[in-house]
Amino acid sequence: MPGTAVPWACSVCSSSRPCCCRSWGWHWPSPSSCPRWCSPAWPPVTSAAPVGSGSRRPRWSRPLSGGRWRPCWGAPLTATVPALTALGVLPALWVAHVRTRAWRWWGVWGRSALACVALFALTLGGGLLATEAGLVPQYEPPKLTTTELTGVWHGTDGAELRLRPGGRAEAGRLPAEPADEDWRRRDYVTCEGSGTWEPDADADNAGRDGVLVRLDGDCGEDTHWSISGSEDAPELFVLFGDPDGGELRILKRTSG
C-alpha cells in the first residue's frame, strides 16, 4: 500500500545500497518493496500512514520498534541511541556552563575576538613580507626556445601536435578555436591536417609565452597555446570558451 509524503525521509536500506537521506517530498514506497527502513533519530513530524495490516503506528516509529527493523547505517538501536547521546553530552554541558557566566567585555569572548583579529593580521602581514622577501617562491612558467618547443605533444582524446623544425606543424584530433560562425555553438573544434607554427611571445598579456598554430584548410582558426608546467616537464594549454567555465585542454611533450 503506497505511503504518504513526509518532509523528511531516508532511502531504503538493502545489502547493495546503504542508507541515504533524501530531500523534502520523498514518498515512502510500499512496505513489501524493501526489507528494512532508515529513519532519522528524532523525526520532526509523524506520518499517519499505517505500517502494515491492522497497525496504527506511524511509519517513522518502525525503526524504533525493535525486531528486524534497524536505524540508519544498519546499527542496532541499543548501539545507536547511546552513541548519539554521547555525542550531544559535551556540547550540552558546555552550553549550560557558558550560560552561567556573566557577560563582560574583557571576558572570554572579548579576548577571543581580539586574538582572532591579531592572528589574522599576523598571518596576512607575515605572508606578504615572506612573498616580498622571496621566502615564498612564485610560480614562473618555463621559457622555452624554438628548439625546445620542437617535438611531439600529446593530450587527451588522442590529441596530437607535431611541431617540426622550420615552422611546419601536423595535427591529429587537435582542438582549435572555432570559426566566427561556430563560436556560439561550441567551445572548440577538432581538426586534423598540417599547417604552420611559430613562437608567440605573451600574446594574451598574461606573462606567458606560447605557440601560435595555423592549420591549413577551413578547420578552426589560429590557436594560441600557452606554455606552462616546468623546465623538466613543459606543457601547452588553451582555455576554450568562457574564461569562467570553459574547456581546458593540455598537451604534454612526449619526445624531443
C-alpha positions as CSV (number, residue, x, y, z in Angstrom):
1,M,0.0,0.0,0.0
2,P,1.6,3.3,-1.0
3,G,2.6,5.7,1.8
4,T,2.3,9.4,2.1
5,A,4.8,12.2,1.6
6,V,6.7,13.4,4.7
7,P,9.1,16.3,4.9
8,W,12.0,14.1,5.9
9,A,12.9,10.6,4.7
10,C,15.8,8.2,4.2
11,S,16.1,5.9,1.3
12,V,15.6,2.1,1.7
13,C,18.4,0.1,3.3
14,S,19.5,-3.0,1.5
15,S,22.6,-5.2,1.2
16,S,23.5,-3.4,-2.1
17,R,22.6,0.2,-1.3
18,P,23.4,2.0,2.0
19,C,21.1,4.4,3.7
20,C,21.0,7.8,2.1
21,C,19.0,10.8,3.3
22,R,16.7,12.4,0.7
23,S,15.3,15.8,0.2
24,W,11.8,17.0,1.1
25,G,8.9,15.5,-0.6
26,W,10.1,11.9,-0.8
27,H,7.3,9.3,-0.9
28,W,7.7,6.2,1.1
29,P,7.4,3.0,-1.0
30,S,5.2,0.2,0.0
31,P,6.3,-2.0,2.9
32,S,6.7,-5.0,0.7
33,S,9.2,-3.3,-1.6
34,C,12.2,-3.4,0.8
35,P,13.5,-5.5,3.7
36,R,14.1,-2.7,6.2
37,W,13.9,1.1,6.6
38,C,16.0,4.1,7.6
39,S,14.9,6.9,9.8
40,P,16.3,10.0,11.4
41,A,16.8,9.7,15.2
42,W,14.3,12.5,16.0
43,P,11.8,12.9,13.2
44,P,10.2,16.4,13.3
45,V,6.8,15.1,12.2
46,T,4.8,11.9,12.0
47,S,3.1,10.3,9.2
48,A,-0.4,8.8,9.7
49,A,0.1,6.1,7.1
50,P,-0.1,2.6,8.7
51,V,2.9,0.4,8.8
52,G,1.1,-2.8,7.9
53,S,-2.2,-4.5,8.1
54,G,-4.0,-3.6,11.3
55,S,-1.2,-1.3,12.5
56,R,-1.8,2.3,13.7
57,R,1.7,3.2,14.4
58,P,3.3,6.0,12.2
59,R,6.0,5.0,9.8
60,W,8.9,6.8,11.5
61,S,8.4,4.6,14.6
62,R,9.0,1.4,12.7
63,P,12.9,1.6,13.1
64,L,12.4,2.1,16.8
65,S,10.1,-0.8,17.4
66,G,12.9,-3.4,17.7
67,G,12.9,-6.8,15.9
68,R,14.4,-6.8,12.5
69,W,14.0,-3.1,11.9
70,R,17.2,-1.0,12.4
71,P,18.1,2.7,12.3
72,C,20.4,4.1,9.7
73,W,23.8,2.5,8.8
74,G,22.5,-0.9,9.9
75,A,23.5,-0.4,13.6
76,P,21.1,-1.8,16.3
77,L,19.0,0.5,18.4
78,T,20.9,-0.4,21.5
79,A,24.1,1.0,20.0
80,T,22.7,3.9,18.1
81,V,21.0,5.7,21.0
82,P,24.0,5.6,23.4
83,A,26.3,6.8,20.6
84,L,24.0,9.8,19.6
85,T,23.5,10.6,23.3
86,A,27.3,10.6,24.0
87,L,27.9,12.9,21.0
88,G,25.5,15.5,22.5
89,V,26.7,15.4,26.1
90,L,29.7,17.6,25.9
91,P,28.1,20.4,23.8
92,A,25.1,20.4,26.1
93,L,27.3,20.7,29.2
94,W,29.4,23.4,27.6
95,V,26.3,25.5,26.7
96,A,25.0,25.1,30.3
97,H,28.3,26.3,31.7
98,V,28.5,29.3,29.4
99,R,25.0,30.4,30.3
100,T,26.1,30.7,33.9
101,R,28.9,33.1,33.1
102,A,28.3,36.9,33.3
103,W,28.9,38.8,30.1
104,R,31.9,41.1,30.4
105,W,33.7,42.9,27.6
106,W,37.1,41.6,28.7
107,G,35.7,38.1,29.3
108,V,36.5,35.0,27.3
109,W,34.5,36.3,24.2
110,G,36.2,39.6,24.1
111,R,39.7,38.1,24.4
112,S,38.9,35.5,21.8
113,A,37.7,38.2,19.3
114,L,40.9,40.3,19.8
115,A,43.0,37.2,19.5
116,C,41.4,36.2,16.2
117,V,42.0,39.7,14.8
118,A,45.6,39.7,15.9
119,L,46.2,36.2,14.4
120,F,44.6,37.3,11.1
121,A,46.8,40.4,10.9
122,L,49.9,38.4,11.8
123,T,49.2,35.7,9.2
124,L,48.4,38.3,6.5
125,G,51.4,40.5,7.2
126,G,53.7,37.6,7.5
127,G,52.6,36.2,4.2
128,L,53.1,39.5,2.4
129,L,56.5,40.0,3.9
130,A,57.6,36.5,3.1
131,T,56.4,36.9,-0.5
132,E,58.2,40.2,-0.9
133,A,61.4,38.8,0.6
134,G,61.4,35.8,-1.7
135,L,60.8,33.3,1.0
136,V,57.7,32.1,-0.7
137,P,58.6,31.4,-4.4
138,Q,56.2,32.5,-7.0
139,Y,55.4,30.3,-10.0
140,E,57.1,31.3,-13.2
141,P,56.2,29.5,-16.5
142,P,59.3,28.0,-18.2
143,K,61.0,29.9,-21.0
144,L,61.4,27.5,-24.0
145,T,63.4,28.2,-27.1
146,T,62.3,27.2,-30.6
147,T,64.4,24.1,-30.4
148,E,62.9,23.1,-27.1
149,L,59.4,23.6,-28.5
150,T,60.1,21.3,-31.4
151,G,58.7,17.8,-30.9
152,V,55.6,15.8,-30.4
153,W,52.9,16.9,-27.9
154,H,50.0,14.7,-26.8
155,G,46.8,15.4,-25.0
156,T,43.6,13.7,-24.0
157,D,41.2,12.1,-26.5
158,G,44.0,11.3,-28.8
159,A,45.1,14.9,-29.5
160,E,48.5,15.2,-31.1
161,L,50.6,18.2,-32.2
162,R,53.9,17.7,-34.1
163,L,56.0,20.8,-34.2
164,R,58.6,20.3,-37.0
165,P,61.8,22.3,-37.4
166,G,61.4,25.1,-39.9
167,G,57.9,26.0,-38.7
168,R,55.7,23.2,-40.1
169,A,53.1,21.6,-37.9
170,E,51.0,18.4,-38.1
171,A,47.8,17.9,-36.1
172,G,45.7,14.9,-35.2
173,R,42.4,15.3,-33.3
174,L,43.8,18.7,-32.2
175,P,41.3,21.1,-30.6
176,A,41.3,24.6,-32.2
177,E,39.5,27.8,-31.9
178,P,36.1,27.6,-33.8
179,A,35.3,29.8,-36.7
180,D,33.4,33.1,-36.1
181,E,30.0,31.5,-37.1
182,D,30.6,28.5,-34.7
183,W,31.8,30.1,-31.5
184,R,28.3,30.5,-30.1
185,R,27.6,26.8,-30.5
186,R,30.8,25.1,-29.5
187,D,33.9,25.9,-27.4
188,Y,36.3,24.4,-29.9
189,V,36.5,22.2,-33.0
190,T,38.7,19.1,-33.5
191,C,41.0,19.3,-36.5
192,E,43.4,17.1,-38.4
193,G,45.9,18.1,-41.0
194,S,49.0,20.2,-41.5
195,G,49.9,23.8,-41.1
196,T,52.5,26.1,-39.6
197,W,53.6,27.2,-36.1
198,E,55.7,29.9,-34.6
199,P,56.7,31.1,-31.1
200,D,54.2,33.6,-29.8
201,A,55.5,35.9,-27.1
202,D,52.8,36.7,-24.5
203,A,50.0,37.2,-26.9
204,D,47.4,37.3,-24.2
205,N,49.3,39.7,-21.9
206,A,49.4,37.1,-19.1
207,G,53.1,36.9,-18.8
208,R,53.3,33.6,-20.7
209,D,55.0,32.8,-23.9
210,G,53.3,30.3,-26.3
211,V,52.9,28.8,-29.7
212,L,50.6,30.1,-32.5
213,V,49.3,27.2,-34.6
214,R,47.8,27.8,-38.0
215,L,46.2,24.8,-39.8
216,D,45.6,24.7,-43.5
217,G,42.1,24.4,-44.8
218,D,38.8,25.5,-43.2
219,C,39.0,23.7,-39.9
220,G,39.4,26.1,-37.0
221,E,41.1,29.4,-36.6
222,D,44.6,30.3,-35.4
223,T,45.1,29.0,-31.9
224,H,47.5,30.3,-29.3
225,W,48.8,27.5,-27.0
226,S,50.3,29.0,-23.8
227,I,53.4,27.4,-22.1
228,S,53.1,26.1,-18.6
229,G,54.5,23.2,-16.5
230,S,58.1,23.2,-15.6
231,E,61.5,23.2,-17.3
232,D,61.7,19.4,-17.0
233,A,58.0,18.8,-17.9
234,P,56.7,21.6,-20.1
235,E,53.1,21.8,-21.2
236,L,51.0,23.6,-23.7
237,F,47.4,24.6,-22.8
238,V,44.4,26.5,-24.1
239,L,41.2,27.5,-22.2
240,F,38.5,27.4,-24.9
241,G,35.1,29.1,-24.4
242,D,34.0,31.0,-21.4
243,P,37.0,32.0,-19.2
244,D,34.9,31.3,-16.1
245,G,33.8,27.9,-17.1
246,G,35.5,26.9,-20.4
247,E,37.1,23.7,-21.6
248,L,40.8,23.4,-20.6
249,R,42.9,21.3,-23.0
250,I,46.5,20.4,-22.1
251,L,49.3,19.0,-24.3
252,K,52.4,17.3,-22.8
253,R,55.6,16.8,-24.7
254,T,56.5,13.1,-25.3
255,S,59.6,13.4,-27.4
256,G,62.1,16.0,-28.4
